[in-house]
């Protein structure tokens, strides 16, 4: 009897571990829950890209629904996302603000000059402290922030046209009411 119990306990633990791993195969990596959704967006003031004499301040955004897109010039996925952000900007439906993450002004400005500027303003986060406050896992990440400054949605990875029209746009329209 004792020999059977010694065998069954490790087997049961192994099967439980396999069950968790199997469940993980069906999870969407872009759907990582954020503890910040439903909470106030961390406040920050940061210098503007290529205009360090001026700054972006989240307090100025109160009363607006807006997107905060965290990106970097060294990010391949950000470059894939860029044309979608430019198209979103052309619609005028929602303002997008950029947060250039752990980057240099020179390289970031080169990307904007080459590919167009989808942002109303671009704040810089050279040391990554703002990104830490926002719980950035990696770039790109985009946050939908409501009129009261509450984070309502977090998109991990590039925004696709499908993600914008199926998830982000309906939420933005609802929050703009």
Residue frames as a rotation matrix with the C-alpha (Angstrom) as fourth column:
UNK 1
0.568 0.823 0.000 0.00
0.823 -0.568 0.000 0.00
0.000 0.000 -1.000 0.00
UNK 2
0.495 -0.444 -0.747 2.78
0.133 -0.811 0.570 2.45
-0.859 -0.381 -0.342 0.91
UNK 3
-0.583 -0.745 0.325 4.63
0.404 0.081 0.911 1.64
-0.705 0.663 0.253 -2.29
UNK 4
-0.118 0.651 0.749 1.50
0.982 -0.037 0.187 2.48
0.150 0.758 -0.635 -4.35
UNK 5
0.803 0.427 -0.416 1.03
0.524 -0.838 0.151 5.81
-0.284 -0.339 -0.897 -2.53
UNK 6
0.022 -0.882 -0.471 4.66
0.122 -0.465 0.877 6.75
-0.992 -0.077 0.097 -3.18
UNK 7
-0.711 -0.248 0.658 4.05
0.628 0.197 0.753 6.12
-0.316 0.949 0.016 -6.86
UNK 8
0.115 0.898 0.425 0.67
0.980 -0.173 0.102 7.87
0.165 0.404 -0.900 -7.14
UNK 9
0.553 0.095 -0.828 1.64
0.458 -0.865 0.207 11.18
-0.696 -0.493 -0.522 -5.51
UNK 10
-0.481 -0.757 -0.442 4.42
-0.018 -0.496 0.868 12.02
-0.876 0.426 0.225 -7.99
UNK 11
-0.711 0.293 0.639 2.21
0.703 0.326 0.632 10.82
-0.023 0.899 -0.438 -10.86
UNK 12
0.382 0.913 -0.140 -0.64
0.916 -0.394 -0.072 13.09
-0.121 -0.101 -0.988 -9.71
UNK 13
0.297 -0.358 -0.885 1.71
0.148 -0.899 0.413 16.08
-0.943 -0.254 -0.214 -9.40
UNK 14
-0.779 -0.606 0.161 3.12
0.195 0.009 0.981 15.35
-0.596 0.796 0.111 -12.86
UNK 15
-0.376 0.724 0.578 -0.37
0.919 0.211 0.333 15.18
0.119 0.657 -0.745 -14.39
UNK 16
0.577 0.546 -0.607 -1.36
0.653 -0.755 -0.058 18.47
-0.490 -0.363 -0.793 -12.75
UNK 17
-0.154 -0.736 -0.659 1.77
-0.043 -0.661 0.749 20.16
-0.987 0.144 0.070 -14.14
UNK 18
-0.852 -0.115 0.510 1.07
0.463 0.286 0.839 18.75
-0.243 0.951 -0.190 -17.61
UNK 19
0.118 0.983 0.143 -2.51
0.990 -0.106 -0.094 20.07
-0.077 0.152 -0.985 -17.37
UNK 20
0.500 0.004 -0.866 -1.30
0.236 -0.963 0.131 23.62
-0.834 -0.270 -0.482 -16.65
UNK 21
-0.574 -0.784 -0.236 1.23
-0.086 -0.228 0.970 23.45
-0.814 0.577 0.063 -19.48
UNK 22
-0.628 0.420 0.655 -1.42
0.772 0.446 0.453 22.11
-0.102 0.790 -0.604 -21.88
UNK 23
0.474 0.833 -0.287 -3.80
0.800 -0.543 -0.254 24.93
-0.367 -0.109 -0.924 -20.94
UNK 24
0.111 -0.544 -0.832 -1.02
0.022 -0.836 0.549 27.44
-0.994 -0.080 -0.081 -21.64
UNK 25
-0.739 -0.399 0.543 -0.82
0.487 0.239 0.840 26.28
-0.465 0.885 0.017 -25.25
UNK 26
-0.153 0.812 0.564 -4.24
0.948 -0.041 0.316 27.78
0.279 0.583 -0.763 -25.91
UNK 27
0.400 0.239 -0.885 -3.68
0.602 -0.797 0.057 31.19
-0.692 -0.555 -0.462 -24.32
UNK 28
0.696 -0.135 0.706 -3.16
0.547 -0.537 -0.642 34.27
0.466 0.833 -0.300 -26.48
UNK 29
-0.178 -0.855 -0.487 0.19
0.984 -0.145 -0.104 35.91
0.018 -0.498 0.867 -25.61
UNK 30
-0.692 -0.018 0.722 -1.33
0.203 -0.964 0.171 39.32
0.693 0.264 0.671 -26.42
UNK 31
0.349 0.913 0.211 -3.96
-0.114 -0.182 0.977 38.81
0.930 -0.365 0.040 -23.72
UNK 32
-0.493 -0.559 -0.667 -1.66
0.668 0.248 -0.702 39.06
0.558 -0.791 0.251 -20.71
UNK 33
0.602 0.791 -0.107 -3.79
0.680 -0.437 0.588 40.61
0.419 -0.427 -0.802 -17.98
UNK 34
-0.455 -0.715 0.531 -2.57
0.281 -0.681 -0.676 43.94
0.845 -0.158 0.511 -16.68
UNK 35
-0.247 0.342 -0.907 -3.13
0.968 0.048 -0.245 44.91
-0.040 -0.939 -0.343 -13.06
UNK 36
-0.879 -0.151 -0.453 -3.36
0.187 -0.982 -0.035 48.54
-0.439 -0.116 0.891 -14.25
UNK 37
-0.689 0.701 0.188 -6.54
0.152 -0.114 0.982 48.08
0.709 0.705 -0.028 -16.30
UNK 38
0.365 0.899 -0.242 -9.30
0.594 -0.025 0.804 49.82
0.717 -0.437 -0.543 -14.37
UNK 39
0.340 -0.348 -0.874 -6.82
0.828 -0.330 0.453 51.89
-0.446 -0.878 0.176 -12.37
UNK 40
0.871 -0.038 -0.490 -5.51
-0.157 -0.967 -0.203 55.44
-0.465 0.253 -0.848 -12.87
UNK 41
0.700 -0.680 0.218 -2.78
0.474 0.214 -0.854 55.74
0.534 0.702 0.472 -15.47
UNK 42
0.191 -0.704 -0.684 0.53
0.895 -0.161 0.416 56.56
-0.403 -0.692 0.599 -13.80
UNK 43
0.973 0.158 -0.166 1.13
0.106 -0.953 -0.285 60.29
-0.203 0.259 -0.944 -14.03
UNK 44
0.056 -0.996 0.069 4.29
0.844 0.084 0.530 61.52
-0.534 0.028 0.845 -15.69
UNK 45
0.871 -0.035 -0.490 5.91
-0.270 -0.867 -0.418 64.51
-0.410 0.497 -0.765 -17.28
UNK 46
0.205 -0.812 0.546 8.54
0.627 0.537 0.564 63.80
-0.751 0.227 0.620 -19.91
UNK 47
-0.345 -0.400 -0.849 10.50
-0.362 -0.778 0.513 65.78
-0.866 0.484 0.124 -22.49
UNK 48
0.775 0.627 -0.078 9.25
-0.255 0.198 -0.946 65.73
-0.578 0.753 0.314 -26.06
UNK 49
0.310 -0.626 0.716 11.19
0.781 0.597 0.184 63.97
-0.543 0.501 0.674 -28.78
UNK 50
-0.289 -0.608 0.739 13.61
0.921 -0.386 0.043 66.39
0.259 0.694 0.672 -30.44
UNK 51
0.021 0.299 0.954 12.19
-0.037 -0.953 0.300 69.25
0.999 -0.042 -0.009 -28.34
UNK 52
-0.242 -0.189 -0.952 13.51
0.811 0.499 -0.305 68.74
0.533 -0.846 0.033 -24.82
UNK 53
-0.969 -0.082 0.232 12.56
-0.025 -0.905 -0.424 72.34
0.245 -0.417 0.876 -23.97
UNK 54
-0.156 0.974 0.163 8.90
-0.928 -0.202 0.315 71.27
0.340 -0.102 0.935 -23.95
UNK 55
-0.952 -0.189 0.239 7.25
-0.279 0.858 -0.430 68.35
-0.124 -0.477 -0.870 -22.22
UNK 56
-0.238 0.879 -0.414 4.27
-0.183 0.378 0.908 66.02
0.954 0.291 0.071 -22.27
UNK 57
-0.890 0.039 0.454 2.23
-0.454 0.007 -0.891 65.86
-0.038 -0.999 0.011 -19.07
UNK 58
-0.748 0.629 -0.214 -0.52
0.525 0.757 0.389 63.29
0.407 0.179 -0.896 -18.50
UNK 59
-0.479 0.586 -0.653 -2.42
0.541 -0.389 -0.746 65.83
-0.692 -0.710 -0.131 -16.37
UNK 60
-0.662 0.189 -0.725 -3.08
-0.540 -0.792 0.286 67.78
-0.520 0.581 0.627 -19.59
UNK 61
-0.892 0.262 -0.368 -4.98
-0.148 0.599 0.787 64.76
0.426 0.756 -0.496 -20.97
UNK 62
-0.730 0.675 -0.105 -7.83
0.365 0.255 -0.895 64.85
-0.577 -0.692 -0.433 -18.44
UNK 63
0.042 0.865 -0.499 -11.17
-0.345 -0.456 -0.820 65.08
-0.938 0.207 0.279 -20.23
UNK 64
0.097 -0.082 -0.992 -9.88
-0.994 0.039 -0.100 63.26
0.047 0.996 -0.077 -23.33
UNK 65
0.780 0.001 0.625 -9.95
-0.019 1.000 0.022 59.65
-0.625 -0.029 0.780 -24.46
UNK 66
0.474 -0.709 -0.522 -6.51
-0.879 -0.348 -0.326 58.88
0.050 0.613 -0.788 -25.86
UNK 67
0.940 -0.285 -0.190 -4.07
0.258 0.954 -0.155 56.15
0.225 0.096 0.970 -26.76
UNK 68
0.447 -0.888 0.110 -0.56
-0.795 -0.338 0.503 55.88
-0.410 -0.313 -0.857 -25.33
UNK 69
0.966 -0.178 -0.187 1.64
0.025 0.784 -0.620 53.85
0.257 0.595 0.762 -27.68
UNK 70
0.491 -0.849 0.196 4.98
-0.456 -0.058 0.888 52.70
-0.742 -0.526 -0.416 -26.24
UNK 71
0.970 -0.163 0.178 7.48
0.234 0.456 -0.859 52.14
0.059 0.875 0.481 -29.06
UNK 72
0.322 -0.919 -0.228 11.16
-0.138 -0.284 0.949 52.31
-0.936 -0.274 -0.218 -30.00
UNK 73
0.413 -0.235 -0.880 13.24
-0.898 -0.264 -0.351 52.70
-0.150 0.935 -0.321 -33.15
UNK 74
-0.637 -0.769 -0.053 15.05
-0.771 0.634 0.060 49.40
-0.012 0.079 -0.997 -32.44
UNK 75
-0.361 0.619 0.697 11.75
-0.223 0.669 -0.709 47.47
-0.906 -0.411 -0.103 -32.25
UNK 76
-0.999 -0.032 0.017 10.95
0.006 0.328 0.945 45.43
-0.036 0.944 -0.328 -35.38
UNK 77
-0.389 0.921 -0.016 7.30
0.921 0.388 -0.028 44.91
-0.020 -0.026 -0.999 -34.36
UNK 78
-0.012 0.341 -0.940 6.93
0.349 -0.879 -0.324 48.67
-0.937 -0.332 -0.108 -33.84
UNK 79
-0.731 -0.311 -0.608 7.95
-0.429 -0.482 0.764 49.26
-0.531 0.819 0.219 -37.45
UNK 80
-0.862 0.496 0.099 5.35
0.448 0.658 0.605 46.70
0.235 0.566 -0.790 -38.56
UNK 81
-0.101 0.855 -0.508 2.71
0.932 -0.097 -0.349 48.49
-0.348 -0.509 -0.787 -36.48
UNK 82
-0.657 -0.303 -0.691 3.65
0.263 -0.950 0.166 51.99
-0.706 -0.073 0.704 -37.67
UNK 83
-0.940 0.332 0.085 1.55
-0.021 -0.303 0.953 52.07
0.342 0.893 0.291 -40.90
UNK 84
-0.154 0.917 -0.368 -1.54
0.811 0.331 0.483 51.05
0.565 -0.224 -0.794 -38.89
UNK 85
-0.115 0.052 -0.992 -0.90
0.818 -0.562 -0.125 53.89
-0.564 -0.825 0.022 -36.43
UNK 86
-0.933 -0.224 -0.280 -0.52
0.021 -0.814 0.581 56.34
-0.358 0.536 0.764 -39.33
UNK 87
-0.658 0.751 0.062 -3.86
0.259 0.148 0.954 55.14
0.707 0.644 -0.292 -40.75
UNK 88
0.016 0.641 -0.768 -5.51
0.993 0.082 0.089 55.48
0.120 -0.763 -0.635 -37.33
UNK 89
-0.508 -0.291 -0.811 -4.17
0.494 -0.869 0.002 59.03
-0.706 -0.399 0.585 -37.02
UNK 90
-0.993 0.108 0.052 -5.63
-0.008 -0.495 0.869 59.95
0.119 0.862 0.492 -40.43
UNK 91
-0.298 0.945 -0.134 -9.13
0.740 0.317 0.593 58.93
0.603 0.078 -0.794 -39.28
UNK 92
-0.623 -0.002 0.782 -9.07
-0.302 -0.922 -0.243 61.54
0.721 -0.388 0.574 -36.51
UNK 93
0.345 0.831 -0.436 -11.18
0.094 0.432 0.897 59.24
0.934 -0.351 0.071 -34.32
UNK 94
0.947 -0.113 -0.301 -8.77
0.309 0.059 0.949 59.18
-0.090 -0.992 0.091 -31.40
UNK 95
0.605 -0.786 0.132 -5.51
-0.688 -0.598 -0.411 60.96
0.402 0.157 -0.902 -30.61
UNK 96
0.815 -0.460 -0.353 -2.45
0.521 0.848 0.097 58.78
0.254 -0.263 0.931 -30.18
UNK 97
0.688 -0.663 0.294 0.52
-0.721 -0.669 0.180 59.90
0.078 -0.336 -0.939 -28.12
UNK 98
0.564 -0.568 -0.599 3.85
0.097 0.766 -0.635 58.14
0.820 0.300 0.487 -28.35
UNK 99
0.781 -0.489 0.388 6.24
-0.506 -0.134 0.852 57.15
-0.365 -0.862 -0.352 -25.61
UNK 100
0.526 -0.698 -0.486 9.67
-0.396 0.305 -0.866 56.51
0.753 0.648 -0.116 -27.11
UNK 101
0.948 0.027 0.317 11.07
-0.293 0.461 0.838 53.80
-0.123 -0.887 0.445 -24.84
UNK 102
0.426 -0.862 0.273 14.78
0.108 0.348 0.931 53.33
-0.898 -0.367 0.242 -24.07
UNK 103
0.518 -0.132 0.845 15.84
0.855 0.088 -0.510 54.99
-0.007 0.987 0.159 -27.29
UNK 104
-0.586 -0.662 -0.468 17.86
0.578 -0.746 0.332 57.90
-0.569 -0.076 0.819 -28.58
UNK 105
0.226 0.673 -0.705 16.22
-0.061 -0.712 -0.699 61.00
-0.972 0.201 -0.120 -29.98
UNK 106
-0.388 -0.483 -0.785 18.29
-0.774 -0.292 0.562 60.78
-0.501 0.825 -0.260 -33.15
UNK 107
-0.998 -0.013 0.055 17.24
0.015 0.880 0.475 57.21
-0.054 0.475 -0.878 -34.00
UNK 108
-0.319 0.947 -0.037 13.60
0.665 0.196 -0.721 57.74
-0.676 -0.254 -0.692 -33.01
UNK 109
0.135 0.350 -0.927 13.34
-0.311 -0.873 -0.375 60.93
-0.941 0.339 -0.009 -35.05
UNK 110
-0.753 -0.462 -0.469 14.83
-0.593 0.168 0.787 59.13
-0.284 0.871 -0.401 -38.06
UNK 111
-0.803 0.530 0.270 12.01
0.551 0.835 -0.001 56.53
-0.226 0.148 -0.963 -37.89
UNK 112
0.103 0.875 -0.474 9.38
0.478 -0.461 -0.748 59.28
-0.872 -0.150 -0.465 -37.69
UNK 113
-0.120 -0.223 -0.967 10.96
-0.600 -0.760 0.249 61.25
-0.791 0.610 -0.043 -40.54
UNK 114
-0.920 -0.343 -0.190 11.14
-0.361 0.552 0.752 58.14
-0.153 0.760 -0.632 -42.73
UNK 115
-0.817 0.573 -0.062 7.70
0.542 0.801 0.255 56.65
0.196 0.175 -0.965 -41.98
UNK 116
-0.146 0.787 0.599 5.46
0.017 -0.604 0.797 59.55
0.989 0.126 0.075 -40.95
UNK 117
-0.967 -0.192 0.167 4.28
-0.134 -0.174 -0.976 60.76
0.216 -0.966 0.143 -37.57
UNK 118
-0.252 0.930 -0.266 1.06
0.397 0.350 0.848 59.18
0.883 0.109 -0.457 -36.25
UNK 119
-0.187 0.079 -0.979 1.41
0.981 0.068 -0.181 60.88
0.052 -0.995 -0.090 -32.86
UNK 120
0.833 0.445 0.330 0.05
0.379 -0.892 0.247 64.16
0.404 -0.081 -0.911 -31.53
UNK 121
0.472 -0.764 0.440 3.18
-0.855 -0.519 0.015 64.33
0.217 -0.383 -0.898 -29.37
UNK 122
0.558 -0.390 -0.733 6.01
0.241 0.921 -0.306 61.96
0.794 -0.006 0.608 -28.55
UNK 123
0.751 -0.331 0.572 7.39
-0.660 -0.340 0.670 61.83
-0.027 -0.880 -0.473 -25.03
UNK 124
0.115 -0.786 -0.608 10.76
-0.395 0.525 -0.754 60.22
0.912 0.326 -0.250 -24.36
UNK 125
0.884 0.108 0.455 11.53
-0.458 0.395 0.797 57.59
-0.094 -0.912 0.398 -21.72
UNK 126
0.280 -0.875 -0.394 15.27
-0.698 0.096 -0.710 57.16
0.659 0.474 -0.584 -22.14
UNK 127
-0.672 -0.624 0.399 15.86
-0.714 0.403 -0.572 55.35
0.196 -0.669 -0.717 -18.84
UNK 128
-0.540 0.502 -0.676 12.65
0.054 0.822 0.567 53.28
0.840 0.270 -0.471 -18.95
UNK 129
-0.986 0.138 -0.094 11.23
0.089 -0.038 -0.995 54.52
-0.141 -0.990 0.025 -15.63
UNK 130
-0.364 0.908 -0.209 7.88
-0.889 -0.405 -0.215 55.53
-0.280 0.107 0.954 -17.14
UNK 131
-0.117 0.255 -0.960 7.65
-0.627 0.731 0.270 52.14
0.771 0.633 0.074 -18.84
UNK 132
-0.854 -0.219 -0.472 8.23
0.210 0.686 -0.697 50.44
0.476 -0.694 -0.540 -15.50
UNK 133
-0.808 0.588 0.036 5.38
-0.354 -0.436 -0.827 52.45
-0.471 -0.681 0.561 -13.96
UNK 134
0.007 0.832 -0.555 3.11
-0.996 -0.044 -0.079 51.31
-0.090 0.554 0.828 -16.80
UNK 135
0.198 0.038 0.979 4.18
-0.328 0.944 0.030 47.67
-0.924 -0.328 0.199 -16.48
UNK 136
0.518 -0.062 -0.853 5.64
-0.855 -0.019 -0.518 47.53
0.016 0.998 -0.063 -19.98
UNK 137
0.674 -0.252 0.695 6.60
0.057 0.955 0.291 43.93
-0.737 -0.156 0.658 -20.83
UNK 138
-0.498 -0.755 0.427 8.10
0.585 0.072 0.808 44.88
-0.640 0.652 0.406 -24.17
UNK 139
-0.229 0.400 -0.888 7.39
-0.500 -0.831 -0.245 47.19
-0.835 0.387 0.390 -27.05
UNK 140
-0.713 0.390 0.582 5.07
-0.289 -0.921 0.263 47.90
0.639 0.019 0.769 -28.68
UNK 141
-0.539 0.677 -0.501 2.31
0.838 0.375 -0.396 48.24
-0.081 -0.633 -0.770 -26.11
UNK 142
-0.700 0.396 0.594 -0.71
-0.026 -0.845 0.533 50.50
0.714 0.358 0.602 -26.34
UNK 143
-0.739 0.455 -0.497 -3.02
0.598 0.103 -0.795 51.76
-0.311 -0.884 -0.348 -23.61
UNK 144
-0.188 0.764 0.617 -6.53
0.419 -0.505 0.754 53.16
0.888 0.401 -0.225 -23.99
UNK 145
-0.804 -0.132 -0.580 -6.99
0.587 -0.332 -0.738 55.85
-0.095 -0.934 0.345 -21.35
UNK 146
0.076 0.970 0.231 -10.38
0.947 -0.143 0.288 57.40
0.312 0.197 -0.929 -20.59
UNK 147
0.280 0.155 0.948 -11.44
0.190 -0.976 0.104 60.97
0.941 0.151 -0.302 -19.79
UNK 148
0.941 0.105 0.321 -10.78
-0.286 -0.255 0.924 60.47
0.178 -0.961 -0.211 -16.08
UNK 149
0.083 -0.996 0.025 -7.28
-0.952 -0.087 -0.293 59.12
0.294 0.000 -0.956 -16.68
UNK 150
0.256 0.088 0.963 -8.19
-0.554 0.829 0.072 55.47
-0.792 -0.552 0.261 -16.08
UNK 151
-0.759 -0.504 -0.412 -6.53
-0.639 0.460 0.616 52.75
-0.122 0.731 -0.671 -18.16
UNK 152
0.246 0.954 0.172 -9.36
-0.807 0.300 -0.509 50.83
-0.537 -0.014 0.844 -19.85
UNK 153
0.988 0.040 0.151 -7.41
0.051 0.833 -0.550 48.51
-0.147 0.551 0.821 -22.15
UNK 154
0.128 -0.985 -0.115 -3.85
-0.664 -0.171 0.728 47.34
-0.736 -0.017 -0.676 -22.78
UNK 155
0.977 0.071 -0.201 -2.73
-0.207 0.548 -0.811 45.94
0.052 0.833 0.550 -26.13
UNK 156
0.211 -0.936 0.281 0.47
-0.304 0.210 0.929 43.95
-0.929 -0.281 -0.241 -25.89
UNK 157
-0.397 -0.413 0.820 2.23
0.672 0.477 0.566 43.70
-0.625 0.776 0.089 -29.22
UNK 158
-0.995 -0.091 -0.039 1.48
0.039 -0.721 0.692 45.54
-0.091 0.687 0.721 -32.43
UNK 159
-0.099 0.979 -0.180 -1.94
-0.256 -0.200 -0.946 46.98
-0.962 -0.048 0.270 -33.12
UNK 160
-0.850 -0.019 0.527 -3.35
0.476 0.401 0.783 45.35
-0.226 0.916 -0.332 -36.22
UNK 161
-0.752 0.657 0.058 -6.26
-0.491 -0.617 0.616 46.73
0.440 0.434 0.786 -38.22
UNK 162
-0.101 0.725 -0.681 -8.35
0.232 0.683 0.693 43.84
0.967 -0.088 -0.238 -36.87
UNK 163
-0.378 -0.097 -0.921 -7.44
0.917 0.095 -0.387 44.63
0.125 -0.991 0.053 -33.24
UNK 164
-0.990 0.000 -0.139 -8.16
0.022 -0.988 -0.155 48.32
-0.137 -0.157 0.978 -33.77
UNK 165
-0.570 0.816 -0.097 -11.56
-0.595 -0.329 0.733 47.85
0.566 0.475 0.674 -35.40
UNK 166
0.028 0.633 -0.773 -12.74
0.180 0.758 0.627 44.91
0.983 -0.156 -0.093 -33.27
UNK 167
0.094 -0.051 -0.994 -11.46
0.962 0.262 0.078 45.89
0.257 -0.964 0.074 -29.80
UNK 168
-0.681 -0.535 -0.500 -9.99
0.679 -0.716 -0.159 49.37
-0.273 -0.448 0.851 -29.54
UNK 169
-0.881 0.331 0.337 -12.36
-0.038 -0.761 0.648 51.42
0.471 0.558 0.683 -31.71
UNK 170
0.095 0.975 -0.203 -15.60
0.350 0.158 0.923 50.16
0.932 -0.159 -0.326 -30.08
UNK 171
0.114 -0.120 -0.986 -14.11
0.993 0.018 0.113 50.85
0.004 -0.993 0.121 -26.65
UNK 172
-0.866 -0.485 -0.120 -12.94
0.479 -0.874 0.077 54.33
-0.142 0.009 0.990 -27.66
UNK 173
-0.586 0.713 0.385 -16.35
-0.004 -0.478 0.879 55.22
0.810 0.513 0.283 -29.08
UNK 174
0.336 0.709 -0.620 -18.05
0.648 0.303 0.699 54.04
0.683 -0.636 -0.358 -25.89
UNK 175
-0.103 -0.474 -0.874 -15.65
0.964 -0.266 0.031 56.04
-0.247 -0.839 0.484 -23.71
UNK 176
-0.923 -0.276 0.270 -16.09
0.357 -0.874 0.330 59.17
0.145 0.401 0.905 -25.83
UNK 177
-0.074 0.982 0.175 -19.84
0.581 -0.100 0.808 59.34
0.811 0.161 -0.563 -25.10
